[in-house]
């Protein structure tokens, strides 16, 4: 048996209980988890904003799991018991659609995700597809866990933006994802402008490589950004994002914002600005991210919690009170 936090009704506290340890099937591995990040996407599922077509059984949230292989299913030849492994958002994809075969598997419309379509990582063990499990460097599990989604999403957003050396990159929202993006953009040699409503987060962004910071609503009028990425979970950033994007610039939506924003086709035609979205990242991008982290670790404010405190973490995230990334230690 293993301890797990189960979603039994949206918006209600997860129930802490014991459930059977799952067994890996063909092509799968069983990971004994050392840590699991708590992501804002978990909040969207918890409060019913994201609803799977078929709920997993048991319905365990979580998709930022770090641990070691405890068992290997039939047909798995490249994983061994004891290997360091991670379970990220993608459990698997169809492997056959245009998105999968062209290298954009994170946009596969038939993907399955941990904590959404299959049981996730708010438990002591999780089953992962061997082909999608993440190979991890050594290091603290709590530092690695947020990279499974937050770090990868930030990296994938900059890849989607095709951010180049010496370009100006404006990053809106300096929570966990935004601060990873600040570091990754600075490492690419970009000039980073960080925008947030919290002066403390802006000070941290400055320490992590931002060349310039600005409070929301006070973005300098003379900024001309090549790339603008939104990590803030609000539509209120849109006007400022449009204002700082230079002609032929690229705007990337990385936050899950349901509210519509005004978009003029005349403005698109006259400026040539590209507007697109990003979705987590691919296995290839994850491999690159892990190599970057192993070479020079990415920084993040992490608050370690126990599984018993997961409901408090979800509530704090939902209310915007989180000071950094929450991470369950097992």
C-alpha positions in Angstrom: 0.0 0.0 0.0 1.0 3.6 -0.5 -0.2 7.0 0.8 -1.9 9.2 -1.8 -4.0 12.3 -2.0 -7.2 11.6 -3.9 -9.5 14.1 -5.7 -13.0 12.9 -5.0 -14.9 16.2 -5.7 -13.8 19.3 -7.4 -13.1 22.2 -5.1 -13.1 19.9 -2.0 -10.0 19.0 0.0 -8.1 16.0 -1.4 -8.5 13.0 0.8 -5.4 11.5 2.3 -5.6 7.7 2.3 -3.8 4.5 1.5 -4.3 2.8 -1.9 -2.5 -0.2 -3.5 0.9 0.4 -5.1 0.3 0.1 -8.9 2.2 -2.4 -11.0 4.0 -1.3 -14.2 2.5 -2.8 -17.4 4.3 -3.5 -20.6 6.5 -0.5 -21.6 6.1 1.1 -18.2 8.2 1.7 -15.1 7.2 2.2 -11.5 8.8 5.2 -9.8 9.1 5.4 -6.0 8.8 9.2 -5.5 11.2 11.3 -3.5 9.3 14.6 -4.3 6.5 16.1 -6.3 6.0 19.7 -7.2 2.6 21.3 -6.8 1.7 23.2 -10.0 -0.9 25.8 -10.9 -2.3 23.3 -13.4 -3.1 21.0 -10.5 -5.2 23.9 -9.2 -7.1 24.1 -12.5 -7.9 20.4 -12.2 -8.7 20.6 -8.5 -11.2 23.4 -8.9 -12.9 22.0 -12.0 -11.6 24.4 -14.7 -9.9 21.5 -16.4 -11.9 18.3 -16.6 -10.7 15.0 -18.2 -13.0 13.1 -20.5 -12.4 10.1 -18.3 -11.1 10.5 -14.8 -8.2 8.4 -13.7 -8.7 5.7 -11.1 -7.5 6.5 -8.5 -7.7 10.3 -9.3 -4.3 11.4 -8.0 -3.2 14.9 -9.1 0.5 15.9 -9.7 2.9 15.8 -12.7 6.2 17.0 -11.3 7.5 13.7 -9.8 11.1 12.9 -9.0 12.3 9.5 -7.7 14.0 6.2 -8.5 12.8 3.2 -10.5 11.3 0.6 -8.2 10.1 -1.9 -10.9 10.3 -2.4 -14.6 7.5 -3.7 -16.8 7.8 -6.2 -19.7 9.6 -4.9 -22.8 11.5 -2.2 -21.0 15.3 -2.5 -21.7 16.7 1.0 -21.1 15.7 1.5 -17.5 17.0 -0.4 -14.4 15.8 -0.5 -10.8 17.5 2.3 -8.9 17.8 4.7 -11.9 16.9 8.3 -11.2 13.6 9.1 -13.1 11.0 11.8 -13.4 7.3 11.7 -14.3 6.3 15.0 -16.0 3.0 16.2 -17.5 3.2 14.0 -20.6 2.4 10.3 -19.8 2.3 9.5 -23.5 1.0 10.8 -26.9 -0.4 9.1 -29.9 2.8 9.2 -31.8 1.0 9.3 -35.1 -0.6 12.7 -35.6 1.0 15.6 -37.5 2.0 17.2 -34.2 3.8 14.1 -32.9 5.7 13.3 -36.1 6.8 16.9 -36.8 8.4 17.3 -33.4 5.5 19.1 -31.6 4.3 16.2 -29.4 3.2 18.5 -26.6 0.4 19.8 -28.9 -0.9 16.2 -29.5 -4.6 16.3 -29.0 -4.7 12.7 -27.9 -2.0 13.1 -25.2 -2.4 11.6 -21.8 -1.1 13.5 -18.7 -0.1 12.5 -15.2 -2.6 13.8 -12.7 -5.3 14.4 -15.4 -5.8 11.3 -17.6 -3.7 8.8 -15.5 -2.8 8.8 -11.8 -0.2 11.4 -10.9 2.5 12.2 -8.4 0.7 13.2 -5.2 1.4 9.7 -4.0 4.4 7.7 -2.9 4.6 5.8 -6.3 3.6 6.5 -9.9 3.6 4.5 -13.1 5.2 6.2 -16.1 5.7 5.2 -19.7 9.3 4.2 -20.1 9.6 6.1 -23.3 8.3 9.3 -21.7 10.0 9.1 -18.3 12.6 11.8 -17.7 16.3 10.9 -17.1 17.5 13.1 -14.3 20.9 14.2 -13.1 21.8 13.7 -9.4 20.9 16.5 -7.0 18.2 17.5 -4.6 14.8 16.1 -5.5 13.0 19.2 -4.4 15.1 21.3 -6.8 14.5 19.0 -9.7 10.8 18.5 -9.3 9.6 21.9 -10.5 11.6 21.5 -13.7 9.3 18.6 -14.7 6.6 21.2 -15.7 7.4 24.8 -14.7 11.0 24.7 -15.9 10.1 22.8 -19.1 7.2 25.1 -19.9 9.5 28.1 -19.5 12.1 26.5 -21.8 9.5 25.4 -24.3 8.1 29.0 -24.4 11.4 30.4 -25.4 11.9 27.7 -28.0 8.5 28.5 -29.4 9.5 32.2 -29.5 12.8 31.3 -31.3 14.5 33.7 -28.9 18.0 34.6 -30.2 21.1 36.1 -28.6 21.0 39.9 -28.2 17.2 40.1 -28.6 15.0 41.9 -26.1 12.6 39.5 -24.2 9.8 40.9 -22.0 8.5 38.4 -19.4 5.2 39.1 -17.8 4.6 37.3 -14.5 7.6 36.4 -12.3 6.2 33.5 -10.4 7.9 30.1 -10.6 7.6 29.8 -14.4 8.5 33.4 -15.2 11.6 33.3 -13.0 12.8 30.1 -14.8 12.2 32.0 -18.1 14.2 35.0 -16.9 17.2 32.7 -16.2 16.9 30.8 -19.4 16.5 33.9 -21.5 19.5 35.6 -19.9 21.6 32.4 -20.6 20.7 32.8 -24.2 22.2 36.2 -24.2 18.9 38.1 -24.5 18.2 41.4 -22.7 15.4 40.6 -20.3 12.7 42.9 -19.1 10.7 41.3 -16.1 7.3 42.6 -15.3 5.2 41.8 -12.2 3.0 43.4 -9.6 5.2 42.3 -6.7 8.4 44.3 -6.0 10.0 41.3 -4.2 9.6 39.1 -7.3 11.1 41.8 -9.4 14.1 42.1 -7.1 14.6 38.3 -7.4 14.2 38.6 -11.2 17.0 41.2 -11.2 19.2 38.9 -9.2 18.5 36.0 -11.6 19.5 37.9 -14.8 16.9 40.5 -15.7 18.5 43.6 -17.2 15.5 45.7 -16.4 12.4 45.3 -14.2 9.0 47.1 -14.1 5.9 47.1 -12.0 2.8 46.0 -13.8 1.1 49.2 -15.0 4.5 51.1 -15.1 6.2 49.5 -18.1 8.4 52.0 -19.8 7.0 53.3 -23.1 10.3 53.1 -24.9 10.6 49.3 -24.7 10.6 47.5 -28.1 10.7 43.8 -27.3 11.4 41.2 -30.0 9.7 38.5 -27.8 7.0 38.9 -25.2 6.0 35.9 -23.1 3.0 36.0 -20.6 3.2 33.7 -17.6 0.7 35.8 -15.5 -2.7 34.0 -15.1 -4.7 37.1 -16.1 -5.8 38.9 -19.2 -4.9 42.3 -17.7 -1.4 42.0 -19.0 -2.5 42.1 -22.7 -2.5 45.8 -23.4 1.0 46.2 -21.9 2.2 43.2 -23.9 0.9 44.7 -27.1 2.4 48.1 -26.3 6.0 46.7 -25.8 6.1 44.4 -28.8 8.0 45.8 -31.8 6.8 45.3 -35.4 7.5 41.7 -36.5 7.8 40.7 -32.8 6.5 37.5 -31.3 3.9 37.2 -28.5 3.8 33.9 -26.7 0.9 32.9 -24.4 2.2 30.5 -21.7 -0.4 31.0 -19.0 -3.8 29.3 -18.9 -6.0 32.4 -19.3 -9.6 31.7 -20.3 -10.7 35.3 -20.7 -10.7 36.7 -24.3 -8.5 39.6 -25.2 -9.1 42.2 -28.0 -7.2 41.3 -31.2 -7.4 43.5 -34.3 -6.6 41.9 -37.7 -5.7 45.4 -39.0 -3.1 45.6 -36.2 -1.7 42.2 -37.2 -1.6 43.2 -40.9 0.2 46.5 -40.2 2.7 45.2 -37.6 3.4 41.7 -38.7 3.4 40.6 -35.1 3.0 36.9 -34.5 0.7 35.7 -31.6 0.9 32.0 -30.6 0.7 29.7 -27.6 3.0 27.2 -26.0 2.2 23.9 -24.2 4.7 22.4 -21.7 7.5 20.9 -23.9 8.8 17.9 -25.6 11.0 15.0 -24.5 13.8 16.4 -26.6 13.4 19.8 -24.9 13.4 18.1 -21.5 16.7 16.4 -22.3 18.3 19.7 -23.2 16.9 21.4 -20.1 18.2 18.7 -17.8 21.7 19.1 -19.4 21.5 22.9 -18.8 20.5 22.3 -15.2 23.3 19.8 -14.6 25.8 22.2 -16.0 24.6 25.2 -14.0 21.6 24.6 -11.7 18.5 26.8 -12.2 17.3 28.6 -9.1 13.9 28.6 -7.7 12.3 29.5 -4.3 11.0 26.2 -3.1 8.9 25.5 0.0 9.0 21.9 1.0 5.8 20.4 2.4 4.5 17.0 3.5 1.7 15.2 1.7 -0.6 16.2 4.6 -0.1 19.8 3.7 -1.0 19.5 0.0 -4.5 21.0 0.4 -3.0 24.1 2.1 -0.6 24.5 -0.9 -3.4 24.2 -3.5 -5.4 26.8 -1.6 -2.5 29.2 -1.4 -1.9 28.8 -5.1 -5.5 29.4 -5.9 -5.6 32.5 -3.8 -2.3 33.9 -5.2 -0.5 33.6 -1.9 2.3 31.3 -2.9 5.8 32.7 -2.4 7.5 30.2 -4.6 7.1 26.6 -5.8 5.6 24.1 -3.3 7.2 20.7 -3.3 6.0 17.6 -1.5 8.8 15.6 0.1 8.1 11.9 0.6 
